Amino acid sequence: MLKFTYTETGIHLEQLTTSLEELITQRIILTMRIGQTLMIEPGQASLLLPKHLSELAMLETISRQFHESITLSPCDADFVEVTLPGTWLSTNTDCSEGIFLVDLEAHTEYLLVKLWKLSLDSLASFATG
């Protein structure tokens, strides 16, 4: 499972071995114990990736062959938007901070995390170079 954590400082992406149901159950218990509200709803998340990443071709192939729910759309000359279906968890419906969970095949999740890390490296070298 992929976990996107949205904060005021940015997005963090990680691959987890916990099941979707187990993680949601843990969050429900946690929010009940601390007396906080938890909103859970289906949705979509997008991830911008640079077009120049060579592994992006592998993700395009996987999305065509196995995951019709993953879409790749060109944004501009430099970036592709990857849209994924999943579950949004936050403290209220208007909140821009929260967690987005995506349940895909393990190799697809691994590839997405790898592409995300490569994109961070690419953006960092662009900003300093």
Secondary structure, 3 states (H helix, E strand, C coil): CEEEEEECCEEEEEECCCCHHHHHHHHHHHHHHHCCCCEEEEEEEEEEEECCCCCHHHHHHHHHHCCCCCEEEECCCCEEEEEEEEEEEECCCCCCCEEEEECCCHHHHHHHHHHHHHHHHHHHHHHHC
